[in-house]
Amino acid sequence: MGSGDPVVLLHGTPYSSFLWRDIAPVLARDRTVFVFDLLGFGRSDRREGQDLGVAAHARHFAGLLDHWGLSRPSVVAHDIGGAVALRTMLLEGRSYRDLTLFDVVSGGKWERGLLRLVLEHPETFQQLPDYAHEALITSHMRRATHVGFRPEVLETFLAPWRGAQGQAAFYRQYGQLRQADTAGYEDLLGDVSLPVRIIWGREDRILPPEDAEWLRERIPHAELHWIEGAGHLLQEDAPGRLLALLTAEFPSRE
């Protein structure tokens, strides 16, 4: 949507491009904005046998950039979208104009919490009664926002994961996330030369502030901005403050 210099928005798990509904139209006033659902999420194809690891998402993203004809777009990434964006740049050889990472999986030890339990006990989670599954993912999503979801928003995010097919799809994608897919590029983070902006919700309970510091230490020139009173989902908790940073010019590095 829109026109101008291209910017691509990458969502994470367990969400979809709906997460950008308030962000994309504002950016589209001055930019050409590209959004999409990662394979296995939202309205994209969901079926048995899909490769839904970070490495596969990065290959798909690289192919999508080629399909769109984007050689140096700006990229804005959230959650596992950060790992996808970094791997696409560092291991798939695609170039960006600049990169904004907020509340992202980037590297280090991120197999923890619910993800670790799913990885250790996949059969148990796949066999949960539907009411238990829905209660689990509802509480997990609510944990991601510090101020709470607006009416009907939570229902939209829950819809793809309901029912037998949705439950299978949820644990299919969650159960394929591995630290090994980010470990492969960690040593290259110090070589990143393009402008990088890191943004983090101070109250993030999914990916804590220590993860922002970890990333900042490995990309020394990156800006780091904290958003107070906001959790993991800045799109929900602080869309105005997020947009202010997304529309700000990167400082010149010349």
Residue pairs with C-beta under 8 A, 6 or more apart in sequence:
1 24
1 25
1 28
1 32
1 33
2 27
2 28
2 29
2 30
2 31
2 32
2 33
3 28
3 31
3 32
4 30
4 31
4 32
5 31
5 32
5 73
5 74
5 97
6 31
6 32
6 33
6 34
6 68
6 70
6 73
6 74
7 27
7 31
7 32
7 33
7 34
7 73
7 74
7 75
7 76
8 33
8 34
8 35
8 65
8 70
8 73
8 74
8 75
8 76
9 17
9 20
9 23
9 24
9 27
9 33
9 34
9 35
9 76
9 77
10 38
10 61
10 75
10 76
10 77
10 78
10 81
10 82
10 84
10 85
11 17
11 19
11 20
11 37
11 38
11 41
11 78
11 79
11 81
12 77
12 78
12 79
12 80
12 81
12 82
12 104
12 105
13 41
13 79
13 80
13 173
13 174
13 177
14 41
14 137
14 140
14 141
14 157
14 161
14 170
14 173
14 174
15 41
15 42
15 79
15 157
16 37
16 38
16 41
16 42
16 43
16 157
16 160
17 35
17 36
17 37
17 42
18 42
18 156
18 157
19 78
19 233
19 235
20 35
20 235
22 235
22 239
23 235
23 239
23 242
23 243
23 246
24 33
24 35
26 243
26 247
27 33
27 243
27 246
27 247
30 247
31 74
34 68
34 70
34 73
36 44
36 64
37 43
37 44
38 44
38 57
38 60
38 81
38 84
39 45
39 50
39 52
39 56
39 57
39 60
40 46
40 50
40 52
40 169
40 172
40 173
41 160
41 173
42 160
43 160
46 160
46 165
46 169
46 172
48 168
48 172
50 172
51 176
52 172
52 173
52 176
53 176
53 177
53 178
53 181
54 80
54 83
54 84
54 87
54 105
54 177
54 178
54 181
54 182
55 87
55 181
55 184
57 80
57 84
58 83
58 84
58 87
58 88
58 91
58 92
58 181
59 92
61 84
61 85
61 88
61 92
61 94
62 88
62 92
62 93
62 94
65 71
65 73
65 88
65 94
71 95
72 95
72 96
72 97
73 96
73 97
74 96
74 97
74 98
74 99
74 100
75 85
75 96
75 98
75 99
75 100
76 99
76 100
76 102
76 246
77 84
77 85
77 99
77 100
77 101
77 102
77 104
78 102
78 103
78 104
78 234
78 235
79 103
79 104
79 105
79 206
79 207
79 232
80 104
80 105
80 177
81 104
82 101
82 102
82 104
82 105
82 106
83 104
83 105
83 106
83 107
83 181
83 182
85 96
85 99
85 101
86 101
86 106
86 107
86 182
86 185
86 189
87 181
87 182
87 184
87 185
88 94
89 95
89 96
89 99
89 192
90 185
90 188
90 189
90 192
91 184
91 185
91 188
95 194
96 194
97 194
97 195
98 194
98 195
98 196
98 197
98 250
99 192
99 194
99 195
99 196
99 197
100 196
100 197
100 198
100 199
100 245
100 246
101 196
101 197
101 198
101 199
101 215
102 198
102 199
102 200
102 201
102 234
102 242
103 199
103 200
103 201
103 204
103 206
103 207
103 212
103 232
103 233
103 234
104 207
104 211
104 215
105 182
105 207
105 211
106 182
106 189
106 211
106 214
106 215
107 179
107 182
107 183
107 185
107 186
107 189
107 214
107 215
107 218
108 179
108 182
108 186
108 211
108 214
109 179
110 179
110 182
110 207
110 211
111 119
111 177
111 178
111 179
113 206
114 136
114 140
114 174
115 174
115 177
117 125
118 125
118 171
118 174
118 175
119 175
119 177
122 171
122 175
125 133
125 171
125 175
126 167
126 168
126 171
128 136
128 167
130 162
130 163
130 164
130 167
133 161
133 167
133 170
134 158
134 162
137 158
137 161
137 170
138 154
138 158
141 149
141 154
141 157
141 158
142 148
142 149
142 154
143 205
143 206
143 231
143 232
144 205
144 206
144 231
144 232
144 233
145 231
145 232
145 233
145 236
145 237
146 201
146 203
146 229
146 230
146 231
146 237
147 229
147 230
147 231
147 236
147 237
149 157
149 236
150 236
153 236
159 166
160 166
160 169
161 167
161 169
161 170
186 218
189 215
189 218
189 219
190 218
190 219
190 220
192 219
192 222
195 250
195 251
195 253
196 219
196 221
196 222
196 223
197 222
197 223
197 225
197 245
197 250
198 212
198 215
198 216
198 219
198 222
198 223
198 224
198 225
199 224
199 225
199 226
199 227
199 234
199 242
199 245
200 209
200 211
200 212
200 224
200 225
200 226
200 227
201 226
201 227
201 230
201 231
201 232
201 233
201 234
201 237
201 238
202 209
202 226
202 227
202 228
202 229
202 230
203 229
203 230
203 231
204 230
204 231
204 232
205 231
205 232
206 231
206 232
207 232
209 226
212 224
212 226
213 224
215 222
216 222
216 224
221 253
223 250
223 251
225 245
227 234
227 237
227 238
227 241
227 242
229 237
229 238
230 237
230 238
230 241
231 237
234 241
234 242
235 242
